[in-house]
Amino acid sequence: MDSELPVVLPNDVPPPYSLFEHETNTYESESHAFDAASFSELEPTGLVTAVRGKTVVIQQRLVASQSSLLLELQNISACSVTISANANPNYLFGITAKFMFRDNVDMVSAMEGLSQTDPKTNTTLMRLGMKSVQLGELASLECHVVLPTVACMDKVQLQLPANAHLNACGITKCMLRRLDIAAIDGKMELKQIETQHIRVAIAKGAIDAKDIFAKEAAEFIAISGRVHIDRCNVEKTARFNIPSAQLFIHNLHAQTAKIQGSQANILVDNCITKAMHVNSKHGMITLNAIKADSISVQSETASIRGHWYVSKLLDISASSAIVQGKADVAQEARVSVKTANWPIQLSVNRDYQGSFTVKAFNGLANFGLDNATFYNKALDTAHGVVGIGGSRLEVQNRNSPVVILSH
């Protein structure tokens, strides 16, 4: 129960559809009984079932009177919800699940479920699903997860199958400390989430998150698909692992921001952080209006563009990629740019003061800052100082030109 969700790595194969355990469950289709296993002294732990035409409604309510909608799941054939609560059994959780069948089937006997509470760890697990993939194709499940607004849960874990659609809205730090979501594919929509730790992982699909606040960490993972983040505030670390996905971030505030890709398209706009680390082998990297103490960008062939404000360090290194952008450099800051086979076009703030070293092996070096004093100037080399400041500018390219301008 206390184990973490598995880390999604770039080479991982999405897990196959697996049936839920139902050895301890009983099904009486004639009376539409649906008995889930109960391992807890906390009542009620059973699931209340009602059949209405082609719809089966299953409800478990362990919530105090004051509660609010937390999560909504749609268009799925199964779900697994794990709640880690505090020591008060009056502040557990409630679920309402609605199975809707398209054809005439023995609805209740086609389902399987498990409701289990461990009083020692105060962790409750609820699983709902169909007995087979074929039956899952005949039904859709809508599931509402409800938490009390008056007590803080330790953790909520959701594990979803393929084609899942999740909506999460209005979570406050008074309701939940940690939210973990893992899905094979589908669409995850999160809005107005405030918690200590949030982790959303999807093998293939879309993650749309808006107005996210995390005190400790926020982590978003998508092997392929799209991740769109709008207004995310993390007091410590924000992590984005998007091997072959598209990443769009607008308005990110974090102490540390880490972006890891392989063949990804990355666009970050308006970010304030102490340290930003971006690494993607191929694709495109665009970092606009990034204000940081230090920015580190690593690439093989992924193009690197943007506008960077740095007070300590800007380090851009590519094996063979174009580098194009603006750098506003504070006093005593260091800028290092290295690539090959593609041009470097860098614009530096007009009041830059410090040393510069530009080398373009088998190419041309054009240094265009005003008031520069050159110690060494040739077709492929420019070395000298501007003013009396302590900043350092080091640019190196091979087989392509370097152009340094001012703005």
FENQUI-V22223 format. One record per residue. N is the residue number from 1. RES is the residue in one letter. PHI is phi in radians with two decimals (NA if undefined). D_FIRST is the distance of its C-alpha to the first C-alpha in Angstrom with 1 decimal. Layout:
BEGIN
N|RES|PHI|D_FIRST  N|RES|PHI|D_FIRST
END
This chain:
BEGIN
1|M|NA|0.0  2|D|-1.54|3.8  3|S|-1.22|5.6  4|E|-1.32|8.5  5|L|-1.15|10.2  6|P|-1.12|12.9  7|V|-1.27|16.2  8|V|-1.58|18.9  9|L|-1.82|22.0  10|P|-1.00|25.5  11|N|-1.61|25.9  12|D|-1.20|22.7  13|V|-1.63|23.4  14|P|-0.93|21.4  15|P|-1.13|19.2  16|P|-1.27|21.0  17|Y|-1.15|20.3  18|S|-2.25|18.2  19|L|-1.34|18.1  20|F|-1.42|15.3  21|E|-1.21|15.1  22|H|-2.52|17.5  23|E|-1.15|18.9  24|T|-1.65|18.4  25|N|-1.68|19.8  26|T|-2.14|23.5  27|Y|-2.28|25.7  28|E|-2.15|29.3  29|S|-1.17|30.8  30|E|-1.16|34.1  31|S|-1.70|32.9  32|H|1.03|30.1  33|A|-1.42|27.5  34|F|-2.44|23.9  35|D|-1.76|21.8  36|A|-1.69|18.1  37|A|-1.12|16.3  38|S|-2.20|15.8  39|F|-2.18|13.9  40|S|-2.36|14.6  41|E|-1.46|17.8  42|L|-1.37|17.4  43|E|-2.04|19.8  44|P|-1.54|20.1  45|T|-1.98|17.0  46|G|-1.35|19.1  47|L|-1.78|20.1  48|V|-1.60|23.8  49|T|-2.05|25.6  50|A|-2.37|29.0  51|V|-1.86|31.1  52|R|-2.29|33.7  53|G|1.15|35.7  54|K|-1.64|33.7  55|T|-2.07|30.8  56|V|-1.98|27.9  57|V|-1.88|26.2  58|I|-2.06|22.9  59|Q|-2.34|21.9  60|Q|-2.33|19.3  61|R|-2.21|20.3  62|L|-2.23|18.8  63|V|-1.87|20.5  64|A|-1.14|23.4  65|S|-1.11|26.7  66|Q|-1.55|26.6  67|S|-2.61|24.3  68|S|-2.55|24.7  69|L|-1.13|23.6  70|L|-1.84|20.8  71|L|-2.36|20.1  72|E|-2.30|22.2  73|L|-1.95|21.5  74|Q|-2.37|24.5  75|N|1.02|25.9  76|I|-2.23|22.7  77|S|-1.82|22.2  78|A|-2.87|18.5  79|C|-2.71|15.5  80|S|-2.35|11.8  81|V|-2.15|10.7  82|T|-2.12|7.6  83|I|-2.03|9.1  84|S|-1.86|8.5  85|A|-1.76|11.9  86|N|-1.49|14.5  87|A|-1.33|15.9  88|N|-1.60|18.2  89|P|-1.18|17.2  90|N|-1.29|20.1  91|Y|-2.03|18.3  92|L|-1.65|15.5  93|F|-2.40|15.9  94|G|-2.34|18.1  95|I|-2.33|18.3  96|T|-2.11|21.6  97|A|-2.04|21.7  98|K|-2.23|25.1  99|F|-1.57|25.9  100|M|-2.10|29.5  101|F|-1.75|31.2  102|R|-1.54|34.3  103|D|-2.05|35.8  104|N|-1.36|36.4  105|V|-2.31|33.6  106|D|-1.27|32.1  107|M|-1.08|29.5  108|V|-1.17|27.2  109|S|-1.23|27.2  110|A|-1.43|26.4  111|M|-1.83|23.0  112|E|-2.49|19.7  113|G|-2.64|16.9  114|L|-2.57|13.9  115|S|-2.20|13.0  116|Q|-2.44|10.6  117|T|-2.16|10.1  118|D|-1.75|9.0  119|P|-1.17|12.0  120|K|-1.23|11.3  121|T|-1.70|8.6  122|N|0.96|10.0  123|T|-2.00|7.0  124|T|-2.04|8.4  125|L|-2.04|8.0  126|M|-2.28|11.4  127|R|-2.25|12.9  128|L|-2.33|16.7  129|G|-3.09|19.0  130|M|-1.72|22.2  131|K|-1.28|22.9  132|S|-2.65|24.7  133|V|-1.12|25.6  134|Q|-1.12|29.1  135|L|-1.16|28.0  136|G|-1.10|25.8  137|E|-1.29|29.0  138|L|-1.66|30.7  139|A|-2.43|28.3  140|S|-2.23|26.7  141|L|-2.15|23.9  142|E|-1.95|24.0  143|C|-2.33|21.0  144|H|-1.94|21.1  145|V|-1.89|18.2  146|V|-2.08|19.6  147|L|-2.16|18.7  148|P|-1.23|21.1  149|T|-1.60|23.5  150|V|-1.88|23.9  151|A|-2.56|20.7  152|C|-1.68|18.3  153|M|-1.30|14.6  154|D|-1.26|12.5  155|K|-2.78|10.7  156|V|-2.15|10.9  157|Q|-2.03|9.6  158|L|-2.12|12.1  159|Q|-2.16|12.6  160|L|-2.11|16.2  161|P|-1.48|18.8  162|A|-1.22|22.4  163|N|1.09|24.9  164|A|-1.43|22.4  165|H|-2.26|24.0  166|L|-2.08|22.0  167|N|-2.10|23.7  168|A|-2.23|22.2  169|C|-2.65|24.7  170|G|1.31|25.5  171|I|-1.52|22.3  172|T|-2.01|23.5  173|K|-1.17|22.2  174|C|-1.38|22.5  175|M|-1.75|19.9  176|L|-2.66|17.1  177|R|-1.60|16.3  178|R|-2.48|14.3  179|L|-2.20|14.3  180|D|-2.09|12.9  181|I|-2.25|14.6  182|A|-2.30|15.1  183|A|-2.48|17.8  184|I|-1.28|20.2  185|D|-2.74|23.2  186|G|2.31|24.7  187|K|-2.40|25.3  188|M|-1.97|23.2  189|E|-2.05|25.3  190|L|-2.25|24.2  191|K|-2.58|26.7  192|Q|0.98|27.0  193|I|-1.92|23.6  194|E|-2.27|23.5  195|T|-2.71|20.4  196|Q|-1.36|19.6  197|H|-2.54|17.7  198|I|-2.31|17.7  199|R|-2.43|16.9  200|V|-2.20|18.2  201|A|-2.26|18.5  202|I|-2.45|20.6  203|A|-1.26|22.3  204|K|-2.64|25.4  205|G|2.60|26.6  206|A|-2.28|27.2  207|I|-2.13|25.5  208|D|-2.05|27.7  209|A|-2.24|26.7  210|K|-2.45|29.2  211|D|1.01|29.3  212|I|-1.86|26.1  213|F|-2.23|25.8  214|A|-2.29|23.1  215|K|-1.32|23.7  216|E|-1.81|21.9  217|A|-2.73|21.3  218|A|-2.28|21.5  219|E|-2.33|20.8  220|F|-2.21|22.1  221|I|-2.24|21.9  222|A|-2.58|24.1  223|I|-1.14|25.4  224|S|-2.55|28.3  225|G|2.03|29.4  226|R|-2.50|30.0  227|V|-2.18|28.4  228|H|-2.16|30.4  229|I|-2.05|29.7  230|D|-2.25|32.1  231|R|1.13|32.0  232|C|-2.28|29.1  233|N|-2.14|29.1  234|V|-2.22|26.8  235|E|-1.21|27.7  236|K|-2.01|26.4  237|T|-2.12|25.4  238|A|-1.96|25.5  239|R|-2.09|24.5  240|F|-2.33|25.6  241|N|-2.02|25.0  242|I|-2.35|27.3  243|P|-0.90|28.7  244|S|-2.29|30.9  245|A|-1.90|30.4  246|Q|-1.77|32.6  247|L|-2.11|31.7  248|F|-2.17|33.5  249|I|-2.20|32.9  250|H|-2.28|35.2  251|N|1.14|35.1  252|L|-2.05|32.5  253|H|-2.10|32.5  254|A|-2.74|30.3  255|Q|-1.16|30.9  256|T|-2.38|30.0  257|A|-2.12|29.8  258|K|-2.18|28.8  259|I|-2.18|29.5  260|Q|-2.14|29.0  261|G|-2.38|30.6  262|S|-2.14|32.4  263|Q|-2.31|34.6  264|A|-2.07|33.8  265|N|-1.83|36.0  266|I|-2.08|35.2  267|L|-2.32|36.8  268|V|-2.10|36.1  269|D|-2.26|38.5  270|N|1.13|38.9  271|C|-2.26|36.4  272|I|-2.11|36.7  273|T|-2.74|34.8  274|K|-1.38|35.6  275|A|-2.48|34.6  276|M|-2.15|34.0  277|H|-2.18|33.2  278|V|-2.22|33.8  279|N|-2.47|33.7  280|S|-2.60|34.5  281|K|-1.21|36.7  282|H|-2.27|38.3  283|G|1.82|38.7  284|M|-2.40|39.8  285|I|-2.21|38.8  286|T|-2.22|40.3  287|L|-2.18|39.7  288|N|-1.83|41.9  289|A|0.94|42.5  290|I|-1.74|40.0  291|K|-1.93|40.7  292|A|-2.71|39.2  293|D|-1.18|40.1  294|S|-2.46|39.3  295|I|-2.27|38.6  296|S|-2.19|37.9  297|V|-2.21|38.2  298|Q|-2.07|38.0  299|S|-2.65|39.2  300|E|-1.73|40.9  301|T|-2.06|42.6  302|A|-1.22|40.8  303|S|-1.13|43.4  304|I|-2.19|42.9  305|R|-2.41|44.4  306|G|2.65|44.1  307|H|-2.37|45.3  308|W|-2.18|43.9  309|Y|-2.01|44.6  310|V|-2.22|43.9  311|S|-1.84|44.9  312|K|-2.23|44.1  313|L|-2.61|43.3  314|L|-2.17|43.3  315|D|-2.14|42.6  316|I|-2.10|42.9  317|S|-2.40|42.9  318|A|-2.36|43.3  319|S|-1.26|44.6  320|S|-2.78|46.6  321|A|-2.72|46.1  322|I|-1.30|48.1  323|V|-2.19|47.5  324|Q|-2.55|48.9  325|G|3.06|48.3  326|K|-2.03|49.3  327|A|-2.25|48.5  328|D|-1.75|49.2  329|V|-1.94|49.3  330|A|-1.39|49.6  331|Q|-1.08|51.8  332|E|1.24|50.7  333|A|-1.55|48.2  334|R|-2.13|48.0  335|V|-2.13|47.8  336|S|-2.28|47.3  337|V|-2.28|47.5  338|K|-2.39|47.8  339|T|-2.81|48.0  340|A|-2.72|50.4  341|N|1.23|52.3  342|W|-2.35|51.6  343|P|-1.19|53.3  344|I|-2.01|52.1  345|Q|-2.20|53.2  346|L|-2.18|52.2  347|S|-1.90|53.5  348|V|-1.95|53.4  349|N|-0.97|54.2  350|R|-1.09|58.0  351|D|-1.59|57.8  352|Y|-1.05|56.1  353|Q|-2.39|57.7  354|G|2.72|57.0  355|S|-1.53|57.5  356|F|-2.55|56.9  357|T|-2.40|56.9  358|V|-2.13|56.9  359|K|-2.27|57.3  360|A|-2.17|57.6  361|F|-1.17|58.3  362|N|1.05|60.4  363|G|-2.63|60.2  364|L|-1.94|61.6  365|A|-2.00|60.5  366|N|-2.09|61.5  367|F|-1.89|60.9  368|G|-1.99|61.9  369|L|-1.34|61.1  370|D|-1.26|64.2  371|N|1.03|65.8  372|A|-1.52|64.5  373|T|-1.87|66.3  374|F|-1.68|66.0  375|Y|-1.55|66.3  376|N|-2.61|65.9  377|K|-2.40|66.3  378|A|-2.51|66.6  379|L|-1.05|65.7  380|D|-1.98|62.3  381|T|-2.50|61.8  382|A|-2.50|61.8  383|H|-2.43|61.4  384|G|3.04|62.3  385|V|-2.40|61.4  386|V|-2.19|61.4  387|G|1.18|62.5  388|I|-2.14|61.5  389|G|-1.28|57.7  390|G|-1.84|55.0  391|S|-1.30|52.9  392|R|-2.30|52.6  393|L|-2.14|52.5  394|E|-2.20|52.0  395|V|-2.23|52.2  396|Q|-2.41|52.5  397|N|-2.44|52.9  398|R|-2.40|54.4  399|N|1.18|56.5  400|S|-2.84|56.2  401|P|-1.36|57.7  402|V|-2.19|56.3  403|V|-2.19|57.4  404|I|-1.98|56.8  405|L|-2.11|57.8  406|S|-2.18|57.6  407|H|-2.45|56.6
END
